[in-house]
Amino acid sequence: MNSRLKYRAFTLIELLVVISIIALLIG
């Protein structure tokens, strides 16, 4: 279960990073 939660958290963090990069490029 921990592995699954970690994987999900990692995915969320990656999504956040991608959004941040896009925001910086647009801004």
C-alpha positions as CSV (number, residue, x, y, z in Angstrom):
1,M,0.0,0.0,0.0
2,N,2.8,2.4,0.8
3,S,4.4,1.8,-2.6
4,R,1.1,2.6,-4.3
5,L,0.7,5.8,-2.3
6,K,4.3,6.8,-3.0
7,Y,3.7,6.2,-6.7
8,R,0.6,8.2,-6.7
9,A,2.3,11.0,-4.8
10,F,5.2,11.0,-7.2
11,T,2.8,11.3,-10.1
12,L,1.1,14.3,-8.4
13,I,4.5,16.0,-7.8
14,E,5.5,15.4,-11.5
15,L,2.2,16.9,-12.6
16,L,2.7,19.9,-10.4
17,V,6.3,20.4,-11.8
18,V,5.0,20.3,-15.3
19,I,2.3,22.8,-14.6
20,S,4.8,25.1,-13.0
21,I,7.1,24.9,-16.0
22,I,4.2,25.7,-18.3
23,A,3.2,28.6,-16.2
24,L,6.7,30.0,-16.3
25,L,6.9,29.6,-20.0
26,I,3.5,31.4,-20.5
27,G,4.3,34.0,-17.9
